Amino acid sequence: MAADSDVSQHGRTAKPEHPADADERNVFGAKAAVVAALLGGALLTALAATAYTAVGTIPGLADPPPLVHFGLPVARAVLDIAALGTVGLSLLPKLLGFDRPKHTEPVMSLARRVTVITSLIWMLSALVSLVLHAAELSPGRPVTTQLLIDYVVNVPAGPGLLASAGAGLVCAALGLLAIRFGESVPAELRTIIALLGLLPIPLTGHATDWQYHDFSMISMELHVIGAAMWTGGLAAIALFVAPRRGLLAEALPRFSKLATIAIVVVGASGLFNGLMVLIITPTVGLPGLINTGYGQIILAKTGCLVLLGIVASQMRFRLLPRIARHQRAALIGWAAAEVGVMGIAYGLGVVLSRAPVIV
């Protein structure tokens, strides 16, 4: 006769699963879905869009090897995700507040350790991007120290990536200090340094001689900073705060105000930057929004923004009131959907910064 399902082959009764264990696994799975949605969306979209906007072989110029052609958007996507993660984790203390240290310290203790990891990944991916950029510009030449020096000296993207790597290193150092001394290392300082580290990133995109180039650069900086605070803040809340209803009721309303400002800044600056590149490109203009790969990526990013607005409205008007009353709400599921779309937008943005406008 077959043994009962709750009895092992050694005759001992199997211990029933504790509900808390099942809940913990469910929460872990949901958090893993958030990370997978953000990182997977960015990487897969970057690779697909890179293949879609690829140009044919140009006579007289050697093609970069596939490792460089596809490795560069992957490295840039990882750089962006690590940087926004560092920003969100640095911002987390401000979202949680400082009036309940007994409740917030377990969350922040873990967040500080993760911040060091994301900062180091930021630094390493910036350095890998630097190497791949140099190799892309000089296909067929071995990557040597002199080649990297020449790239940094002669191409604006070189100093930008070096500065970005340096910012990641500084954020990692501040994170280590925060692990040792807690909130004695001000969250404001960590957040400002992380945000300043985002400023060199637009330097690695398209260069123009437009007469209002400085104004365009400011717009791109606002776009990068707004997107990082929005995406990073939401990811940090979903991963570290969501299961704790009391803390979530404090943090999410603060983040909601930030996200409302960010969606306006990100949408307006992103559309302005993309359209200006088309307008100032000879023989392209606004029709390029439809008949070029560059313009089609702009439309895809705009579609992502519309979808993000719909998801964000669902969280703001349906979930937030329930969370404020400390009621159960499917925040992590909706957050995974939102950061997944954000990941797609980041992947598109990586390719948009590199795609030929005429394609």
N, C-alpha and C positions, 0 to 999 in steps of 0.2 A: 504494500500500500504506500502511495506517495506521501512524503512528509508534508505537514502543514507548512504554509508559506512563512510563518513566523518562527519556525524552528530550524536551527542549523543542522548540518549533517552530523555534528557531534552531539546532538541531542539537547543543545542549550537554546533557550528562548531568545530570539533576536530582540534587542532593545529597540522599542519604537522610536521613530524619529521625533525629536523635540521640535515643536512649532518654531521656536526661535532659530534653530539650525536651518530650517527650510526658508524662513524669512531672510536670514543672512545670505543664503545662497541666491535667493531671488534678487536681493539688493545688489549683490556682487555681479550677477548676470546683467542687471539693468545698467550698472555703471560701466561694465565692459562694452555694452551696446553703445553708450555715449561716446567712449573713446574710439571704438571701431567706426562709428558713423562719421565722426569728425575727421579722423586720420584717413580712413578708407575713402571717404568722399573726396578729400583733397587729392590724394595720390592717384586714384583711378581717373578722376576727371582731368588732372594735369597730364597724365599719359595719353588719354584719349584725345584731348584737345591738341596736344603736341602733334600727334599723328595726323589729325584732321587738317591742321594749318601748315603742315610740312610743305616746303617748296622743293621742286625738282633740282637736279644737279645743275649748278651754274658753271658754264664753260670756263676753264682756267682756274677754278677754285676747287680745292680738295674738300670732300665732305667730311665732317667730323665723324668719328666712329660712333656706333649705336650707343656705347656706354656713355659717351659725352652727350649725344643728342637727347637721349631719354633720361640719363642720370641727372642732368642739370635741373629739369623741372621737378624731379623727385626730391633732390636736395633742397631746392628753393621751397617746395611745399612743406618739407619737414622743418626748415628754418622758420617759416611763417607760423606753423602750428606750435612749435616749441616757444617762439617769442610770445604769441598770444596766451599760451598757457602760463608763462612766467608773469605776464601782465595780470592775468586773472587771479592767480594765486597771491600776487603781491597786493592786489586790491581787496582780497577777501577779508582781512581784518576790518577795513572800513565798512564793508557791507554787514559784517556781524556786529560791529559795535564793541565797546570796551567795558560795558557796565556789568557783564556777566562772565568774568574770567574763569570761574569754575566750570562753566558749561562750554565756553569757547576754546579754552586752552587745549583740550584733547584734539579738537578739530585742527587748530592752528599748528600744533606740534607736528602732526602728520603733513600738513600743507607746506610747512617750512622745508621739510626734507624733500618733498617732491619738487619744490621750487629749485633746489640745487640741481636736481636731475634735469629738469626742463631747461635750466640756464646753460648747463654744460652741453646738452644736445643742441641748443641754439648756437653756442660757440662753434662746436664741431661742424655743424651743417653749414654755417657761414664760411668756414675755412674750406670745406669740401666744394662749396659753390664757387669759391675763388679759384681753386685749382681747375675746376671744370670750365669756368668761363675763360680762363687763360688758354686751356687746351682747345676750346671751341674757336677762339680767335686765331689760333696758329695751328691749324690741323696739319698733321704730318711731322710736327716738331716735338721732340721729347719734352716732357714737363720737367723743367729744371728750376733751380732757384733763380737763375737769371731771367728765365721766361716769366716767372711770377713777379719779380721786381719790375720788369718792363711793363707788365700789365698794370701793376699798381701805380706806376709813375705816369703812364700814358692814357689810361682809361678811367673815367670817373667811377665806374662800378667797382674798381679795385679798392680805392680808399673807403668806399661805402661799405663793402663787405668786411674789410678789416675793422672798421669802426663798429660794425654790427657784432663781429666776433668778440671784440673788446668789451662791448656792452654785456654780452652774455657772460663773459668771465667776471665782470664786476658784479653782476646780479648773483652769480654763484657764490662769490666771496661774501656778499651781504647776506645771502641765505645761510651760509655757514655761521656767520656772526649771530643771525637771528636764532639758529638752533641752540647756540650757546647762551645767548642773553635774552631770548624771547622778544617781547615787544619793546624792550629798551632800545632795540634798533627800529626806529620809527617806520611804520607801514608807509607813511607818506614818502619817505626817502626811497624806500624800495620800489614803490610804484613809479615815482618820478624818473628814477634811473632806468627802469624797464621801458617806460614810455619814450624817454630820450633815445634809448637804443633802437627804437623803431624808425627814427627820423632818417638814418642813412639808407634805409631799404628802398625808397622810391628812386634813389640815385642809380639803382641797377636796372631801371626800366628804360623806356624810350627817351632819347635825348632830342630836343628840338631847339630851333633858333627863333621860335615865336617871340614877338616883342614883349608879350606878357608872360614870359617863361617863369619869372619869379612868382607871379600870382598863381600860375598853374602848379608850381611845386608846393606852395602852401596848401592848395586844395588837395593835392595828393597826400601830403602829410596828415591833414585832417582825416582823410579817408582811411589811411592805414591805422591811425590812432583810434578812431571811432570804432572801426571793425574789430580791433584787438580787444578793446575794453568790453564791447558788447559780447563777442564770442567767448573771450577768456573768462569774463565774469559769469556768464551763464554756465559754462563748463565747470568752473570751480564750485558753483553752488550745487549743480547736479551731482558732482562727484563726492563732495565733502559735507554738504549741509542737508541735502534732500531728506535723508532718513530721520533727521532730528526736527520734529515739528515745531518745537519752541523756537529754535534758532532760525528755522526756515521762515517762520512768521515775522521775524525781525529783518532778515536779510533780503527776502524777495521783494518787498515793497521798495526798499532802497534801490535794488537793482532795476526794478521796473521803471523808475524815474530816469535812471541812467540810460536804459535801453531805448526809451522814447526819444531822448535827445540823439542817441547814437544812430538810430535808424534814419532820422532826417538828415544828419550830417553825412552818413555813409551814402545814402541814396543820391543826394544832391551833388556831392563832390565826385562820386563815381561816374554819374551820367555826364557831368560837365567835362571831366577829364577825357573820357572816351570820345565824346562828340568833338571836342577841340582838336584832338589828334587827327580825326577824320577831316575836319574842316580845313586845317592848315596843310594837309598833305596834297601836293599837286595832283591833279587828274582824278582825285578820289571824291572828296567832299561828302555831303550827307548821303548821297546814293550808296556810298560804301557801307552804310549801315545794313544794307540788304545784300549787296553783291560781293562783299569781301568776307573772308573768314574772320578778320578782325572785327568787323561790324557785327557779324553773327554772334561772336562771343559776347560783345556788349549787350546784345538783345538777350542772350542766355543769362547773363548776370542780372539784367533788369528783371527777367522772369523769376530768378531766385529771390530778388528783393521783394517782389510782390508776394511770393509764396511765404517768405519770412514774415511779412506783415500780417498775413492771415494767421499763421501759427502763433505769432506773438500776441495777436488780439485774443486768440483763444485762451492763452495763458493769462493775459492781463484781466480779462473780463469774466472768465469762468473759473479758472483755477485759483487766482489770487484771493478772491473773497473767501473761498473755502480754506485756503492755507492760513489766512489771517485769523480764522476761527479755530485753528489747530485741528482741522478735519482732514481726513485722508483724501489725497488727490494724486492723480497719475502724473506727477510732475516729471519724473525721470523719463517716462515714455515720450512726453511732449518735448522735453529738452533734447532727447536723442534725435527726434525728428528735426528740431530747429537747428541743432549743431550739425546734423547731417547735411542740410541744405547750405549751411554756412561753409562746411567743408567743400562742397561742390563749388561754391562761389570763390573760395580761396584757390582751388585748383584752376578755375577759369582765369582768375586774376594773375596767377603765375604765368600762364601761357600768354595772356593779354599783354603782359609787360615785355614779352619777347617776340610776339608774332609779327611778321611783316605786315604793314598796314595795307599793302596792295594785294594781299592774297585773299 
